[in-house]
Amino acid sequence: HLVCADLLLRGHIAFATEQGLSFDVMLVANDRLYKVQVKTTRQIQSVPQRKNRTEKYIFNIRRCGKGGRRSYLKNEVDIFAIVALDTRIIGYIKAQKTKQTMFFLPETGKIIGHCKCNKISDYKLEDCLE
């Protein structure tokens, strides 16, 4: 419902779909239909690194079904909406740009060395719409 509200407030037509489909939300934008799958996480988790542990949001994006037994097929989803429930921040990623598991820094996260880790808010809906 949070993703539907966000999409509606942006001026798009969006509605939740029925259970049993491979996507949660249908989005109408730029005269096109987009299948949006919502992935959520409740809070930041501690992730072991080589030297230290870091705090990140973790999303198992490409897995679906009961217990994550299968992966999404190529055309089942157009956009993944990633949601951090603790902060209600939503990011949008084209399905073909996702990995099996993705990690995101909290919004207050800092650049580590010369490698910039992305935040959820770095992923904009506009980048997903053709």
C-alpha positions, -999 to +999 in steps of 0.1 A: +000+000+000+029+023+007+042+019-029+007+024-044+004+056-023+038+069-034+030+062-071-004+079-068+011+109-051+035+112-081+005+115-104+004+080-118-023+054-119-014+025-097-033-003-080-026-034-060-030-067-078-045-099-066-026-126-048-010-153-069+005-129-095+043-124-099+039-087-092+022-066-065+013-034-082+002-024-117+015+010-127+003+031-156+028+057-167+037+073-201+009+054-217+024+021-207+017-006-182+045-016-157+044-047-134+059-036-101+071-061-075+075-048-040+104-060-018+106-049+018+129-051+047+120-042+083+153-027+095+191-023+089+211-055+095+247-061+104+267-074+074+301-090+080+329-075+059+366-084+056+377-063+086+345-048+101+308-053+102+287-026+084+251-017+088+231-021+056+196-029+043+195-063+027+171-073-001+167-107-017+153-093-049+153-120-075+138-148-054+100-154-052+075-180-041+071-197-008+105-198+009+121-181-021+122-214-040+123-199-075+136-168-093+115-144-114+114-151-151+126-125-176+092-107-183+074-114-150+084-080-135+093-047-150+103-027-119+112-037-083+101-013-056+125-016-026+111-004+007+128+002+040+098-001+064+116+015+094+121+048+075+094+044+047+120+051+020+112+037-014+135+031-043+127+018-078+150-004-099+145-018-134+142-055-132+171-062-156+194-041-134+188-061-102+210-088-087+200-118-066+207-100-033+214-063-030+227-042-001+220-005+005+235+019+030+212+037+054+203+072+043+229+086+069+255+062+055+289+075+045+312+067+016+336+040+026+371+046+011+367+054-026+339+029-031+304+045-029+277+022-016+242+032-029+213+043-007+177+033-015+168+069-023+195+069-051+171+047-072+145+070-088+112+060-105+120+082-134+150+061-143+127+031-147+102+047-170+108+046-207 
